[in-house]
Amino acid sequence: MESRTQYILDAFSDLRQRIAEHAPFNQPELAEEELDFLEKWDNLTNKIQENTHDYTFDAQEVLSRFIRCYANLVPLIKRELLWFVGGECLHFLGDEEIALYQQLEDHLYELDNQNKSYDISKEISALRGTPTQVH
C-alpha cells in the first residue's frame, strides 16, 4: 500500500479508537445516528484498505460529518488527515497549516523523485520540529 494511503488508513483507525473513549460513542447503546455514522466509517475503512479510486470522496464526507456533528471531538483529528483527504476538509485548516502541508508536499515530491523511501509521520514531525512519537 502506498505510504500516503497507509497514513490515511492508520489515522482513521487511530481516530476510530480514540472516539470510542468519548461520548456519544462510549455509550453501551448507540443512537441510530451514531450507528449509521460508524457504519459509514467502517465502509470507508474497507475502501481505503482496498484502495478504491474514490475513497477520498467518502473520507471527505465522513470527516466533514464528524466535524459538523461531533465538534467537541474535533481535537482528536490529526490535522494532516484533513490535508491528505483534501476537498471540503481543507476549509477546516488555517493558513499556517496549509503552508506547512504544502511544504510537506514539496518535500515528499522531492523524496519521490529521488526514489527515497520515507515515513510520512517522521517527515511531518521533522517539518514541525517535533520529536517523532513511537507507536
Secondary structure, DSSP 8 states (H G I E B T S, - for coil): --HHHHHHHHHHHHHHHHHTTSTTTTSSS--HHHHHHHHHHHHHHHHHHHT-TTHHHHHHHHHHHHHHH-GGGGGGS-HHHHHHH-GGGGGGS-HHHHHHHHHHHHHHHHHHHTT----HHHHHHHHHT------
